[in-house]
């Protein structure tokens, strides 16, 4: 193997408490639970998911070059001829054990991020900033659940200087075991907002669930919370009662420890003036939007607490870019000109929808152009869902959105709350509004697409790009 070993073959026997069938490999260079992305030299762990059982793909994994596979006792005999096997009682528990072992051997600084909005963007921005200071390991995509967190931990190399972990939830009690594995030195809560209301009694209950992240802090750790949130005092009390020694805040509030002073939108992001822990900081943020600037302040607190120079960390924020589905912008040729597409299609809730509408409102359309919002249903909002959709009429008006195309039964409530001049069209599914949207677009328009994943707004973004000539990154 030319790559550095992540785990030796003998270490794996001990860490996952396995019995071995076949020869023990020298070691593995990675961890995989998906044969589609598996690389030669990986350890394949056969996880049972809702739709698939990894045991059905063990042979494929070994054929593609996996060094060995972790399987359970029930499948061991049937897979005996496939190749080297680590046999355990429960493959998910084995991966959790490997994750804990990885955390135990790392002496670097560990940061955990949760929040109703902005978890993944904040995690990715932290990855960018910290990577310029040392070896950094972070979650792939949105690997923030009961299998994503231990998988990310198990992939962490011993020499890691900075580890960044995204932790998600949609029910109370889900964060506690995850953060117990991660054991962060710094825990960030980006914001608390009315999401997953189908499973919670209200925003205070959501705040309590998010505050579980403080329970896993290493003794003397740092809690970082949003000073502008209505739940700030509740979150602050939870943090004070945790192992945290320090609690710091960020936001536009005058008493925030990292305070946003001014924000100026520019073509490639934002120019930000802030006061961070008493120090004036001016920086260019490569991702647009006020919500991104707010989370950048939390990042600067974490960077400073991790030993980075504040000015250098702020300069690194210029290298942050909005990701696919999270504010990524493209210029798409149309006729003699082009329109701008803002891809916010990765999930939605009332808070993130308002942030996306504010981002749209901050744009400047071209000559004869308009601000157009293409919106899909927000899910898991419980009985308040119709009212929460109608409430979007106010930020649509405040941000001077000219036209709204809506998909889904709940978005129909919003469209009916808008004046006829702002109604672009409605369909029960995202593909049902394609034709009307395509026919209405003109050069100079700025088009923002957003909705919950179940609303399938991502495929609509891809259809937009495919219908017109290939896009050029903004």
N, C-alpha and C positions, 0 to 999 in steps of 0.2 A: 504494500500500500504506500502511495506517495503522500497522501494526506496524513496529517497528524491524527493519532488515535483519540477519539473522544472517550471511549471506555475500553479497557483491556477485556479480553474474553473471560479471564478468571474473576475480574472485578464484578462482572455481570452476574456470575453464579452467586456470589455473596450478596450483592445488593438486591436482587430480585428473589433470592432464596429459591433458586430453581434446581431441578435435576436436569441433567443434560443428556440428550440423545444425539449421537453423532459426535464428530470431533469439535472440540472447543476452538473457535476462531482466535487468532492472535488478538484481534480487537475489532472494534467498529468505529467508523468515522462519522456516523450520523444516526439519527433515530427517525423512523418513518412509520406512519400508520396508513399510508395511502400509496398503492403501487403506481399510481399515475405520476407521482412526483418523486418516487424512490430513486436513490442514486446508488451505484455499486459501492459496496462496503457498508451500507446502512444496516442497522438492526431493525427488522420489521416486527412491530408489536401488533398482534391480531386483536384489535378492539371490537367489541360488539356494539354497533350503533343502532339507531332506531330503524334504519332502512337496510343496513348491510351488516354482515358479520365478517370481520377480517380474516377469520379462519378459512373462508372460501377463497381467499386470495394468497394464501401462504405459498403455494407452489409457484404462482406467478412471480411473487416477490423474490423467491430464491432463484428462479430462472433469470430474473433481471439483474442478479448480482448481489442480492442481500447476503451479508456475511452469515446471518443466522436469523431465526424467527423466535419470538416469544409466543407460546400457545398454552392453552389450558389443558388440564388433564383429560377432559372429555373428548378432545380432538387429537390427543397425542398419538394414539395407535394408528388412526387413519392417515396421519401425516408423517409417519415414521420414515418413509422412503424419500420424502421431499428434500431433506438436507438437514444441516445442524439445527437442533431445536433446544430452546430453554423452556422447560415445562414447569408451569406454575398453577396454583389453584385458581387465580383470577388475574387476567391480563391487565385490567385497568388498575387494580391494586398494585400490581408489579410496576407499572409505569409511574404510579404515585411514589412508590418506594425509591425508584431510580431518580425521580425528581427531587425528593428530599435529600438523597445522597449527593446530588449535584449541588444543591444549595449549601450543604454542610461543608463542601470542599472549597467553596469560593470565598475569598477574603475581600472581594471588591464591594463597592457600594451598590445596594439594591433599592430600586424605586418601584412602587406600585401605583397604578393610576386607575381610578374609577370615576363615575359620574354619569348623569343622565344624558349629557351631550358632550362630544369632543374627546372621548376616551382614546380612540384610535389615532386621531390627528395629533393629540398631545403626546401619545407614546411614540409616534413616528418622528415628531419634532425633537423629542428628547433623544431618540436614537441619533438623529443628525448632529445635534449639539454635542453630545457626549462622545460620539465616534471621533470627533476631531481632537479629543483629549486622551483617548485610550481605547483599548479593546472593549467593544460594547456588544452585548447580547440583548435582543429584544424579541417580543412575540412576533410571529409571522401573522399577517392579515389581522383578523379579529379573534385570535385564539385566546379567548378569555373565560372559557367555561370549565366544566368539571373534567374534560379531557384536554382542552387546549392549554390550560395552565400547567399541569404536570408534564405534558409533552414539551412545552417550552423550557421548563426547568431541566428536564432530562437532556435536552440538547445543549445546555450551557457548559462551555469549556471551563476547566479548572482555572485557567489564566485570565478569566474575565475580570475586567476592572470595573465595568458598570453593567448592571443588569436592569432592564426595564420591562415590567410586566403589566399588561392590561387585565383588569379583573371586572367581569360583568355579572349581572344578575337580573332575574325578573321575578324572584320570590325572596321573601325574608329568609335569612339563614344560609343563603348560598355563598356569600362572600367569606364568611368566617372560616370554613375549612380550606378555602383556596388561599387566603392570605396567611393562614397558618402554615402552609407549605412554603410560601414565598418569603415570609419573614423579612419584610422590607425595613430599611433604615429610614426611608422617606415615603409617606403615603399622601397622594394628591387626590382630592375630590374636585373635579372640574366645575360641576354645578349639580344642583338638585332641582328637578322639574317634574311636572305631572306626566310621567310615563308609566307604562304597565299598570295603569289604574284598575284594570280588570282584576289584578291580584293584590291591590293595596287599598286600605281605607281612605288614604289621602296622602298629601305631600309629606306630612310629618312622618308617616310610616315609611315612605320612600327614603327620607333623610336618615331614619334609624337604620334601615337596611344598608344604605351607602356607608354609614358610619362604622359598620362592622369592619371596614378596612383598617381602622385604627387598632383593633384588637390584636392584630398580628404583628404590630410594630415591634422591632427590637427595642429592648429597654433603653430609654434615653433618645428615642427616635424623634422624627419631625413630622408633624401633621400640617398639611397645606390645604386651606379651605377658601372658598369664594366669599369675600366680604360683602358682595352685593346681593347674595341670595337671601330670600325671606327667611330661610331656615338657618341662617348663620349662627344665631345664639344657641340653637339646639345642637348644631354640629360642633360648635366650639366646646360646649359642655361635654359632649361625647368624647372629643379629642382630649380634653383635660383629664377625663376619667380613665384614659387609656395608658399604655406604657410610654406614651410620648412625653418627652421632657420639654419640647418646644412646640408651640402652635403659631403658625404664621398665616397671613391672609393676603389675598390679591383681589384687585378690582378697581373700579372707579371711585369707590368710597374714600373720603378724605382720610379715614383712619386705617386704610389698607396698608400692610407692610410693603407691598409692591403695588404702586398706584399708577393707573393709566392717566396721564396728563392730557395728551392730545393724540389723535390718530388722523392721518391724512391718506386717503386712498390714492394709489398710483397704479399705473398700468400693469406693473408686475408685483403687486402686493400692497403693502402699507408702510408708511413712514410713522414710526411710533416714538413718542417722547414719554418717558416714565420715570418714576422715582422708586428705586428698588433698595429697600433696607437703608434708606437715607441717602442713597447715591443717585444722582441724575444720570440717566442712560438714554441715549438716542440710537435707534437702530432701524434698519430696513428688515421687514418681515416678508419673506417670499411668498406667503399664502395670504390671500385677501380676506377681509371680514373683521368686524369688531370682536366677534367671539374668538377668532383665532388670536387676536392681539391680547385679549384677556388671558387666554390659556398660556400665551408666551410669557406672561408675568410669573405664572406658577412654575414654568420651566426654568426661568432665571433664578427663582428662589432655590429650586432643587439643584441647579448647577452650582450656585454659590455654596450651598450646604455640602456639596460633593467635592469641594476643593477647587473648582474651576475659577479662573479669573472672570469677573462679571462682564467686563468689556469684551473679552474674547468670546464668551458665551453669547452675548448679544449680537456680535458680528456674525456668529454661526447661524443665527436665525434667518439671515439673508439667503441661506442655502435651503431653507425649508420650502417645500412646494406642496400645493394641494394635491391629494391623491384622487384616483379614479373613484367617482361616486361621492366624493367629499369636497366638492368645490372646484374640481379641475376644470379649467377653461380652455376652449378651443375656438379658433377662427375658422369658419366653414364657408368656402366660396359659394356665392349665390348670385347668378346673373353677372353684372359688371362689378359687383362688390362682394360683401361677405356678411354673415351674421355671427354673433358670439354665442356659443353654447356653454352654459355653466352646468356641469354634471354634479348634482347633489342627490343622486338617485339611491345612495346607500342609506336606507332606512329613514324614518321620520317620526317625530313626536311634536307636540305643540311648541316646545322650546326650540328645537332644531329647525322647525319650519319657520318660526319667526326670525331666527338668525339667517336662514337662507333668503327670506324675503328682504331682510335688511341688506344683505349682500347684493341682491338684485337692485335694490333701491339706490345703492351707492354707485352703480355703474352709469356710464354716460352713453346712451345709444348713438349711433351714427345719424347722419342726415336722413330724415323721414323714418328713422327707426323707432321701435317701441320696446318697452319692458314687458316681457311675456312670461307668465308663470304657468308651468305645466305640472299639475299636482295630482298625486294619487292618494288614496285613503291612508289615514294614520290608524294603525291597528292597536289592539290591547288597551283601549281607553275606557272600557266598561260603559255603564249607562250614560256617562257624560259625553260620550263620543260625538253625537250630533251637535251639541252646543259648542264643544271645543273646535269642531270644524267650522261652524258659523262664525266663531270668534276670530278666525283668520281674516275676515273681511276688513277689520280695522287696520292691521299691519299692511294689507294689500293697498288700502287707501293711503296710509301714511307714507308708504314707500313708492307711491305714484306708479303702481303697476297698471299698465294700460289694458292688458288682456289676460284672461285666465282660461286655460283649458283644463278640464277636470275629468278624472277617471275614478269610478267606484261609487257605490251607493251613498257613502258618507260625504264624499266631496260634492254630491248633488245638493246637500244642505248648504254648503258654502256658496255654490253657484247661485242658488236661489236667494241668498242674502246679498248678492252683488247687483248693482244696477245693470240693466241690459247692455249698456255700452261697454261693460267690462267682460261680458260673457263671450268667450271664444268658441266654446263647444263642450259637450259632455258625452261620455260613453261609459258603459258599465265595466269595461276593461281598458287597459292602456292601449291595446292594439286597435280598439274601436275609435280612438281619437286621432290616429295617425294621419289619415287622409286629410281631415279638416285642418290639422296643424300644418302639415306640409304645404297645403294649398295657400295658407294664410301668411306664410313667412315671406319676408322681404329683406333686402340688404339693409344693414344698419340696425336690425333687431338684436336685442339681447334676450336669450331664451334660457330660463332656469327650470330644470326638471327635478322634482323631488316627490318622494312617497315612501311608505313602508315597503320593506322587501317583498311582502306578499302582494303588493300592488303592481309589481313587475314594471317599475319605471326604468330599471336598468336596460332591459331589452328595447324600450322605446328610445333611449339614448343611442343605442347601437343602430337602431333602424334609421334614426335621424342622420347619423354619420354615413350610413351605407347609401341612403337615398340621394344624398348630394355627393359632390366629389370629395375625396379623402381630406380629412381635416389636418390643419397645421397647428401644432401646440402653440398656445398663446404665449 
